[in-house]
Amino acid sequence: MKHLDFWSRLGSLALAIVALCVYQAHALQWQAAEEENKQQLAEVQAQNAAAEGGAVSYVDGTYTGSGDGFGGTVSVSVTVSGGKITAIDITDASGEDAAYLDKAKGIIDSMISANSPEVDTISGATFSSTGIKTAVQAALKDAVDTSAPAGGATSYADGTYIGSGDGFGGTVSVSVTVSGGKITAIDITDASGEDAAYLDKAKGIIDSMISANSPEVDTISGATFSSTGIKTAVEQALEDAA
């Protein structure tokens, strides 16, 4: 019996070590993908800025792109017809957990309805839906019709607005103050699930959003998921201020 107990304990320890190794492998994968994702986002945001203020119009065609999800690369095919996104198909997501991926696919209808990838990620499947979103952004970087007439600078209704988004460790909540039609303050009201060091670094996105008077800025390299949580929370808060 003592031998059985020993082997049982040894087996449990081995499983725990394997689980830890898998987690560390994912963490390294996310870190390695941050710079690539940042570059893709910057390219898309630069192109979208050319059409700021008006409805985005895309050049008809089929475009492909990829982004990093929870378990690996997510690849998509995006169809544009009549200047609008008409279909988004996931062509490969073999590394994703099936249940999370199925839930994450809810972001597809949101992007088609908004005719834009700039929508909220799916709570409960944040990383997988971020992978889909990033892949669509990458696909559309060559589809933005820069000949569309540009509008004026964004102006928001004065007031204080609240919103939330999913960071690395949980929900990030913010309060956004608008005065004179511009964002004047962004305060994080709750981020209790976030790692303190990553959150402190991620807060650098706040000054960028205030300076741009828009949440459509680059995330912070080295704190991608925490800064994405802040960005998503601000996007949600400003939905009532437009």
C-alpha positions in Angstrom: 0.0 0.0 0.0 2.9 2.4 0.8 4.3 1.7 -2.7 0.9 2.5 -4.3 0.6 5.7 -2.3 4.1 6.7 -3.3 3.4 6.1 -7.0 0.1 7.9 -6.7 1.8 11.0 -5.2 4.6 10.8 -7.8 2.0 10.7 -10.6 0.2 13.8 -9.2 3.4 15.7 -9.0 4.3 14.8 -12.6 0.9 16.0 -13.8 1.4 19.3 -11.9 4.8 19.8 -13.5 3.4 19.1 -17.0 0.6 21.6 -16.4 3.2 24.2 -15.2 5.3 23.6 -18.3 2.4 24.0 -20.6 1.4 27.3 -19.0 5.0 28.6 -19.2 5.1 27.6 -22.9 1.9 29.6 -23.6 3.3 32.6 -21.7 6.5 32.6 -23.8 4.4 32.2 -27.0 2.3 35.3 -26.0 5.4 37.3 -25.3 7.0 36.4 -28.6 3.8 37.4 -30.5 3.4 40.8 -28.9 5.7 42.7 -31.2 4.2 41.1 -34.3 0.7 42.0 -33.1 1.7 45.5 -32.3 3.1 46.1 -35.8 -0.1 44.7 -37.4 -2.3 46.9 -35.2 -0.2 50.0 -35.9 -0.6 49.4 -39.7 -4.3 49.0 -39.5 -4.8 52.0 -37.2 -2.7 54.2 -39.4 -4.9 53.4 -42.4 -8.1 53.7 -40.5 -7.0 57.2 -39.3 -7.1 58.3 -42.9 -10.8 57.7 -42.9 -11.5 58.9 -39.4 -14.8 60.6 -38.9 -16.6 58.9 -41.8 -17.9 55.4 -42.5 -15.0 53.1 -43.4 -15.2 51.8 -46.9 -13.2 48.8 -48.1 -12.0 47.7 -51.5 -14.0 44.7 -52.7 -12.1 41.4 -52.6 -11.0 38.5 -50.3 -8.3 39.1 -47.8 -6.4 36.8 -45.4 -4.7 37.5 -42.1 -3.6 35.9 -38.9 -3.3 36.7 -35.2 -2.3 35.0 -32.0 -5.0 33.4 -30.0 -4.7 31.4 -26.7 -3.3 28.2 -28.2 -1.5 29.5 -31.3 -2.1 31.2 -34.6 -5.7 32.0 -35.8 -6.0 32.5 -39.6 -9.0 34.1 -41.3 -10.4 34.9 -44.7 -12.4 38.2 -44.9 -14.7 38.9 -47.8 -15.6 42.5 -48.8 -18.4 43.2 -51.2 -20.0 46.6 -51.9 -17.4 48.3 -49.7 -18.5 46.3 -46.7 -17.4 43.2 -44.8 -19.8 40.5 -45.8 -18.1 37.3 -44.4 -15.4 36.3 -42.0 -14.3 32.7 -42.1 -11.8 31.1 -39.8 -9.5 29.0 -42.0 -7.2 27.6 -39.2 -7.3 27.6 -35.4 -6.0 24.2 -34.8 -4.3 25.2 -31.5 -7.4 26.7 -29.9 -9.5 25.0 -27.3 -12.8 24.0 -29.1 -15.1 25.3 -26.4 -13.3 28.7 -26.2 -13.1 29.0 -29.9 -16.8 28.3 -30.3 -17.6 31.1 -27.9 -15.0 33.4 -29.4 -16.7 33.2 -32.8 -19.4 35.5 -31.5 -17.1 38.4 -32.3 -17.5 37.7 -36.0 -21.2 38.8 -36.2 -20.2 42.0 -34.2 -17.4 42.8 -36.7 -19.7 42.3 -39.7 -22.5 44.4 -38.2 -20.0 47.2 -37.3 -18.2 46.8 -40.7 -15.1 47.1 -38.6 -12.8 44.9 -36.4 -12.9 47.6 -33.7 -15.4 45.8 -31.5 -15.3 44.4 -28.0 -13.7 41.0 -27.5 -15.8 38.1 -26.0 -15.8 37.9 -22.2 -14.9 34.3 -21.2 -13.0 33.8 -24.5 -10.8 36.9 -24.5 -7.6 35.5 -25.9 -9.3 33.4 -28.6 -11.5 36.3 -29.7 -8.5 38.7 -29.6 -6.8 36.3 -32.0 -9.8 36.4 -34.4 -9.9 40.2 -34.1 -6.2 40.7 -34.7 -6.4 38.4 -37.7 -9.2 40.4 -39.2 -7.3 43.6 -38.6 -4.3 42.2 -40.4 -6.5 41.0 -43.3 -8.1 44.4 -43.8 -4.9 46.4 -43.7 -4.7 46.1 -47.5 -8.5 46.7 -48.0 -9.0 50.2 -46.5 -10.2 52.6 -49.2 -8.1 55.7 -48.5 -9.8 57.6 -51.2 -12.9 57.8 -49.0 -13.5 61.4 -47.8 -12.1 62.1 -44.4 -14.2 63.6 -41.7 -13.5 66.0 -38.8 -11.8 65.2 -35.5 -13.9 63.1 -33.1 -15.9 65.0 -30.6 -17.6 63.5 -27.6 -20.5 64.6 -25.4 -19.2 66.1 -22.1 -19.7 63.8 -19.1 -18.2 60.9 -17.1 -18.6 57.5 -18.6 -17.7 54.0 -17.3 -16.8 50.8 -19.1 -15.0 47.5 -18.6 -12.9 45.1 -20.6 -11.0 41.9 -20.1 -7.3 42.1 -19.2 -4.9 39.3 -18.5 -6.1 38.4 -15.1 -9.7 39.5 -15.1 -12.0 42.5 -15.7 -10.5 46.1 -15.9 -13.0 48.9 -15.2 -12.4 52.6 -16.0 -14.0 56.0 -15.7 -13.6 58.3 -18.6 -14.1 62.1 -18.3 -14.9 64.2 -21.3 -14.8 68.0 -21.2 -15.1 70.4 -24.1 -15.7 67.4 -26.4 -12.3 65.9 -25.6 -11.1 63.1 -23.3 -9.5 64.8 -20.3 -9.1 61.9 -17.9 -9.1 58.1 -17.8 -9.1 56.5 -14.3 -8.8 52.8 -13.6 -11.4 52.1 -11.0 -10.8 48.3 -10.7 -8.1 46.0 -12.0 -7.8 43.7 -9.0 -7.1 40.6 -11.1 -4.1 42.2 -12.9 -0.5 41.6 -12.1 0.8 44.9 -10.5 3.9 45.1 -12.7 2.1 44.5 -15.9 -0.7 46.9 -15.0 1.7 49.6 -14.1 3.4 49.3 -17.5 0.0 49.0 -19.3 -1.1 52.4 -17.8 1.2 54.0 -20.4 -1.7 53.6 -22.9 -3.7 56.2 -21.0 -1.6 59.2 -22.0 -1.7 58.0 -25.6 -5.5 57.8 -25.6 -5.9 61.2 -24.1 -3.4 62.8 -26.5 -5.1 61.1 -29.5 -8.6 61.9 -28.1 -9.3 58.3 -29.1 -8.9 54.8 -27.7 -7.6 53.7 -31.2 -3.9 53.7 -30.2 -1.3 51.0 -30.0 -1.3 48.6 -27.0 1.8 48.5 -24.8 4.5 46.0 -25.8 5.3 43.8 -22.8 1.8 44.4 -21.3 -0.4 43.6 -24.3 -3.3 41.9 -22.6 -3.5 44.4 -19.7 -3.3 47.4 -22.0 -5.9 45.8 -24.3 -8.2 45.5 -21.2 -7.8 49.2 -20.5 -8.3 50.1 -24.2 -11.4 47.9 -24.5 -12.9 49.4 -21.3 -12.4 52.9 -22.7 -13.9 52.0 -26.0 -17.0 50.7 -24.2 -17.2 53.8 -22.0 -17.1 56.1 -25.0 -19.9 54.2 -26.8 -22.4 56.4 -24.8 -20.3 59.6 -25.5 -20.3 59.6 -29.3 
